Amino acid sequence: MNFEFTEEQNMLRKTVRDFTDKEIMPYIAEWDREGKFDPTILTKIAQLGLMGVCIPEEYGGAGMDYNSLAIVCEELERGDTAFRTAVSVHTGLNSMTLLQWGTEEQKRKYLAPQAKGEKIGAFGLTEPGAGSDVASMQTTAVKEGDYYILNGQKTWISLCDIADHFLVFAYTGDRSEKHRGISAFIVERSWEGFSSKAIKGKLGIRSGNTGEIFFDHIRVPKENLLGKEGEGFKIAMSALDNGRFTVAAGAVGQIMACLEASVKYCHERETFGKEIGKHQLVQQMIAKMEAGFQMSRLLVYRAGELKNQGKRNTRETSLAKWQACDFANQAADDAVQIHGAYGYSDEYPVERYLRNSKAPVIYEGTREIHTIMQAEYVLGYREDKPLSKMLPAWEVQELV
């Protein structure tokens, strides 16, 4: 594996870093306090051509590779998790899934405007009673003539009030079929019966738009079925392979942010007549951050290279997501400790890093789910089958 970034990737990193320093860093503390999401940031990201960074040019994207997507996520999360989350959901969970599973007509109608940033995409899988246990979902889509009648709700949906298009999962078959009875649909916000409501009082990612979406007898045209009936679980799991990759890359960016803030403070703060960076226990925390940063980045780019080669990467992406998010959570905790009492105040960014770092340990596969997955791979209970050239996606072993 070549560990050197290309000239194009280095230019991309500089572009996103400069954007983050100018458009996010000066305002994020205020947005976080107010719980405000500024959608104009997405417009500006789109103007840089980054809302479809790894979508082929023929569908309006930038045509870059998956590790370029990782770079974008790293640098955006260095600014704040909310904006990396927006790109993760729009690009990783929605657009890349349309690219893999959509018909040509669906790609032209929905993927192309999303890749250009003209429309925003989101993803609806989680429900109040169905998180890791996907088969417990209650949302249904009953076929009536040329339409499916969609009823139910989803929760913890990023961009709930912002997105134009949603990938929604619902039972079309008998519940006794469990995963095999789930199907996927492209749903438009403008349709009658759709509504959304933001969730307030979150621990972290306060400047992100997160909430619930509701479906009240929405008439979904049959041509908006993604894949075939009963393929929804496979589609959701393939989407999570992409979403988890972006989350892991974002976690690398958060460790980077923790390091930058902590190193700066170590040189500014003195105790017992010397910079606190001279104290060995502080150095130990800095060293742990650096180790977590380097190991996480290697795991992420390893998964990205497999994606570039079109190889199955569920195992590698799971490991990267699990470890990078855990390292980021620990780095944020250590960063607060290094800042001492000041770390407990929003005068410094590290308290926000700590609050933001908890959600990624939970969403897109909890730490516990990924622990089980990795153990089952090692024990031989789980096996990744190779990608099929004849099918738009791969078979997925059931998680529950």
C-alpha positions in Angstrom: 0.0 0.0 0.0 1.2 3.5 -0.9 1.0 5.7 2.2 1.8 8.9 0.3 -1.1 11.3 -0.5 -1.3 12.4 -4.1 -0.9 16.0 -5.1 -4.6 16.2 -5.7 -5.4 14.8 -2.2 -3.0 17.3 -0.6 -4.7 20.1 -2.5 -8.0 18.8 -1.4 -7.0 18.7 2.3 -5.7 22.3 2.1 -9.0 23.4 0.5 -11.2 21.8 3.1 -8.9 23.0 6.0 -8.9 26.5 4.7 -12.7 26.4 4.3 -13.1 25.0 7.9 -10.8 27.7 9.4 -12.7 30.4 7.6 -16.4 29.3 7.6 -16.7 27.1 10.6 -14.1 27.7 13.3 -15.0 31.4 14.0 -18.7 30.7 14.5 -19.0 27.1 15.8 -19.0 28.0 19.6 -21.9 30.3 19.1 -23.8 27.9 16.9 -23.2 25.2 19.5 -24.5 27.3 22.3 -27.6 28.2 20.3 -28.2 24.8 18.9 -28.2 26.3 15.5 -27.5 24.5 12.2 -26.5 26.9 9.4 -27.6 25.2 6.1 -25.6 27.8 4.1 -22.5 25.8 5.0 -23.8 23.0 2.9 -24.3 25.4 0.0 -20.7 26.5 0.3 -19.4 22.9 0.6 -21.3 22.2 -2.6 -19.7 25.2 -4.3 -16.4 23.5 -3.7 -17.7 20.4 -5.4 -17.5 18.3 -2.2 -21.1 17.1 -1.7 -20.4 14.3 -4.2 -16.7 14.0 -3.8 -16.5 10.3 -4.7 -19.6 10.2 -7.0 -18.6 9.7 -10.7 -18.6 12.8 -12.8 -21.3 11.4 -15.1 -23.7 11.8 -12.2 -22.5 15.3 -11.2 -19.8 14.3 -8.7 -16.1 15.1 -8.4 -15.1 11.6 -9.4 -12.4 11.3 -6.6 -11.5 8.2 -4.7 -12.8 7.0 -1.3 -9.7 8.2 0.6 -10.4 11.7 -0.7 -13.8 11.4 0.9 -12.0 10.4 4.1 -9.9 13.6 3.9 -13.0 15.7 3.5 -14.6 14.1 6.6 -11.4 14.4 8.7 -11.0 18.1 8.0 -14.7 19.0 8.4 -14.8 17.2 11.8 -11.8 19.1 12.9 -14.2 22.0 12.7 -17.2 20.3 14.2 -18.9 16.9 14.1 -22.2 18.4 12.8 -20.8 19.3 9.4 -19.0 16.0 8.9 -22.2 14.3 9.9 -24.1 16.2 7.2 -21.6 15.0 4.5 -21.6 11.5 6.0 -25.4 11.2 5.7 -25.8 13.0 2.4 -22.9 11.3 0.6 -22.0 8.1 2.6 -25.5 6.8 3.5 -27.6 8.3 0.8 -25.8 9.1 -2.5 -23.4 6.2 -2.4 -26.3 3.9 -1.8 -28.2 5.3 -4.8 -25.0 4.9 -6.9 -24.8 1.2 -5.9 -28.5 0.2 -6.0 -30.4 2.8 -8.1 -31.7 2.4 -11.5 -30.4 4.7 -14.2 -33.6 6.8 -13.9 -33.2 7.0 -10.1 -29.6 8.1 -10.5 -30.5 10.9 -13.0 -33.5 12.1 -10.9 -32.1 11.9 -7.4 -28.3 11.2 -7.4 -27.2 13.8 -9.9 -28.7 16.8 -8.1 -27.5 15.5 -4.8 -23.9 15.1 -6.0 -24.0 18.7 -7.2 -25.4 19.8 -3.8 -28.6 21.1 -5.5 -30.6 18.7 -3.3 -29.8 17.2 0.1 -30.2 13.5 1.0 -30.7 11.8 4.3 -31.2 8.3 5.7 -34.1 6.8 7.7 -33.5 3.5 9.4 -33.6 3.9 13.2 -36.9 4.0 15.0 -37.9 4.6 18.7 -38.0 0.8 19.2 -35.5 -0.3 16.5 -31.8 0.6 16.6 -29.3 -2.2 16.4 -32.3 -4.6 16.2 -33.4 -3.5 12.7 -36.0 -6.2 12.4 -38.1 -4.6 15.1 -39.0 -1.6 12.9 -42.7 -0.8 12.8 -42.8 1.3 9.6 -44.8 -0.3 6.8 -45.2 0.2 3.1 -48.3 -1.5 1.6 -48.6 -1.8 -2.1 -51.8 -0.4 -3.7 -51.7 -0.4 -7.5 -48.9 1.8 -8.7 -48.0 3.1 -5.2 -46.8 2.0 -1.8 -48.7 3.5 1.2 -46.0 4.4 3.7 -46.8 4.8 7.4 -44.6 5.1 10.4 -41.8 7.2 11.8 -38.0 7.3 12.1 -35.9 8.9 14.8 -32.4 10.3 15.3 -32.4 11.4 11.6 -29.7 13.8 10.7 -30.8 16.6 8.4 -34.4 15.8 9.3 -35.6 19.4 8.7 -33.1 20.1 5.9 -33.0 17.2 3.5 -35.0 17.0 0.3 -34.7 13.2 -0.3 -34.8 10.4 2.3 -33.8 6.7 2.0 -36.5 5.1 4.1 -36.8 1.4 5.1 -40.1 -0.3 5.8 -41.7 -3.7 6.0 -43.3 -4.7 2.7 -43.5 -8.3 3.6 -44.7 -10.4 6.6 -43.0 -9.5 9.8 -42.2 -13.2 10.4 -39.8 -12.8 7.5 -37.8 -10.3 9.6 -34.9 -8.9 7.6 -36.1 -10.5 4.4 -39.4 -8.5 4.6 -37.8 -5.1 4.6 -37.6 -2.9 1.5 -36.0 0.5 0.7 -37.7 3.6 -0.8 -36.7 7.1 -2.0 -39.1 9.5 -0.3 -39.4 13.2 -1.1 -40.0 15.8 1.7 -42.6 17.6 -0.5 -45.0 14.7 -0.6 -48.2 15.0 1.3 -48.1 13.2 4.7 -44.4 13.9 5.4 -43.4 15.9 8.5 -40.4 16.3 10.7 -39.5 17.5 14.1 -36.0 18.4 15.5 -34.8 16.8 18.8 -33.7 19.4 21.4 -31.5 19.0 24.4 -28.8 16.8 22.9 -25.6 16.1 24.8 -23.4 16.9 21.8 -23.5 17.8 18.1 -25.8 20.6 19.1 -25.2 22.6 16.0 -26.4 19.7 13.9 -30.0 19.2 12.8 -31.2 15.9 14.2 -34.8 14.7 14.8 -37.7 12.6 13.8 -39.5 12.1 10.5 -43.1 11.0 10.2 -45.0 9.2 7.4 -48.8 9.5 7.3 -50.3 7.5 4.4 -47.6 8.8 2.0 -48.2 7.6 -1.5 -44.7 6.5 -2.8 -44.6 5.7 -6.5 -43.6 2.1 -7.3 -40.6 3.4 -9.3 -39.2 4.8 -6.0 -38.6 1.4 -4.7 -34.8 1.0 -4.4 -33.6 -2.4 -5.4 -36.2 -5.1 -5.2 -38.8 -5.9 -2.5 -37.1 -7.7 0.4 -33.7 -6.3 -0.3 -33.9 -3.4 2.1 -31.8 -5.0 4.8 -29.0 -5.7 2.4 -29.2 -2.2 1.1 -29.2 -0.7 4.6 -26.1 -2.7 5.6 -24.2 -1.8 2.4 -25.1 1.9 3.1 -23.7 1.5 6.6 -20.4 0.2 5.2 -20.1 3.6 3.6 -21.5 5.6 6.5 -19.3 3.9 9.0 -16.3 4.7 6.8 -17.0 8.4 6.9 -17.7 8.3 10.7 -14.3 6.6 11.2 -12.6 9.3 9.1 -14.4 12.0 11.0 -13.1 10.5 14.3 -9.6 10.9 13.0 -10.3 14.5 12.4 -11.6 14.9 16.0 -8.4 13.4 17.4 -6.5 15.8 15.3 -8.5 18.7 16.8 -7.9 17.4 20.3 -4.2 17.2 19.6 -4.0 20.7 18.1 -5.9 22.3 21.0 -4.0 20.4 23.7 -0.5 21.1 22.2 -1.4 24.8 22.0 -2.5 24.8 25.6 0.5 22.8 26.8 2.8 25.6 25.5 0.7 28.4 26.9 0.0 27.1 30.4 2.7 26.9 33.1 2.6 25.1 36.5 5.4 24.6 39.0 7.6 27.0 36.9 7.4 25.2 33.6 5.1 24.5 30.6 2.6 21.8 31.5 3.8 19.9 28.4 7.0 19.3 30.4 5.1 17.2 32.9 5.4 13.4 32.1 1.7 12.6 32.8 0.6 15.3 30.4 3.1 13.9 27.9 1.5 10.5 28.4 -1.9 11.8 27.4 -0.4 13.6 24.3 1.3 10.4 23.4 -1.9 8.4 23.6 -3.6 10.9 21.4 -0.9 10.7 18.8 -0.9 6.9 18.8 -4.7 6.9 18.5 -4.5 9.3 15.6 -1.9 7.4 13.7 -3.6 4.0 14.2 -7.0 5.2 13.4 -5.9 6.9 10.2 -4.1 3.7 9.0 -7.3 1.7 9.7 -9.4 4.2 7.8 -7.2 4.4 4.7 -6.8 0.7 4.6 -10.6 0.4 4.4 -10.6 3.2 1.8 -8.1 1.4 -0.4 -10.3 -1.8 -0.3 -13.2 0.4 -1.4 -11.2 1.9 -4.2 -10.4 -1.7 -5.4 -14.1 -2.6 -5.2 -13.4 -5.3 -2.6 -15.6 -6.2 0.3 -14.6 -4.2 3.3 -17.3 -4.7 6.0 -14.8 -6.2 8.4 -12.1 -3.5 7.9 -14.6 -0.7 8.0 -16.2 -2.0 11.2 -12.8 -2.2 12.9 -11.9 1.3 11.7 -15.2 2.8 13.0 -15.0 1.0 16.3 -11.4 1.9 17.1 -11.3 5.4 15.7 -14.5 6.4 17.6 -13.1 5.0 20.8 -9.8 6.7 20.3 -11.6 10.0 19.6 -13.7 9.7 22.8 -10.5 9.0 24.9 -8.6 11.8 23.2 -11.4 14.3 24.0 -11.5 13.1 27.6 -7.7 13.6 27.9 -7.9 17.0 26.2 -10.3 18.2 28.9 -8.1 16.8 31.5 -5.0 18.6 30.1 -7.0 21.9 30.1 -8.0 21.3 33.7 -10.8 23.5 35.0 -10.7 25.5 31.7 -11.5 22.3 29.8 -14.9 22.3 31.6 -15.8 25.7 30.1 -16.8 26.5 26.5 -14.1 29.2 26.6 -12.0 26.4 25.1 -13.2 23.9 22.4 -12.3 20.7 24.1 -15.5 20.5 26.2 -17.4 20.5 22.9 -15.1 17.8 21.5 -15.9 15.6 24.5 -19.7 16.1 24.1 -19.5 15.5 20.4 -17.3 12.4 20.7 -19.9 10.3 22.5 -22.5 10.0 19.7 -20.3 8.3 17.1 -19.6 5.6 19.7 -23.3 4.8 19.5 -24.6 5.5 16.0 -24.0 3.5 12.9 -23.3 0.4 14.9 -22.6 0.7 18.6 -19.3 -0.2 20.1 -20.9 -3.4 21.3 -22.2 -4.4 17.9 -18.7 -3.9 16.3 -17.1 -5.8 19.2 -19.4 -8.8 18.4 -18.7 -8.5 14.6 -15.0 -8.5 15.1 -15.1 -11.5 17.4 -17.3 -13.4 15.1 -14.9 -12.8 12.2 -12.0 -14.1 14.2 -14.0 -17.1 15.5 -15.2 -18.0 12.0 -18.9 -17.4 12.7 -19.0 -14.6 10.2 -17.6 -14.5 6.7 -17.5 -11.8 4.1 -18.4 -13.1 0.7 -16.7 -11.4 -2.3 -18.5 -8.8 -4.4 -20.5 -10.2 -7.2 -20.0 -8.7 -10.7 -23.5 -9.7 -11.6 -25.3 -8.0 -8.7 -25.5 -4.4 -7.5 -24.6 -5.4 -4.0 -23.3 -8.1 -1.8 -25.0 -10.5 0.5 -24.8 -9.5 4.1 -24.8 -11.8 7.1 -27.5 -10.9 9.5 -26.5 -8.9 12.6 -29.3 -10.0 14.8 
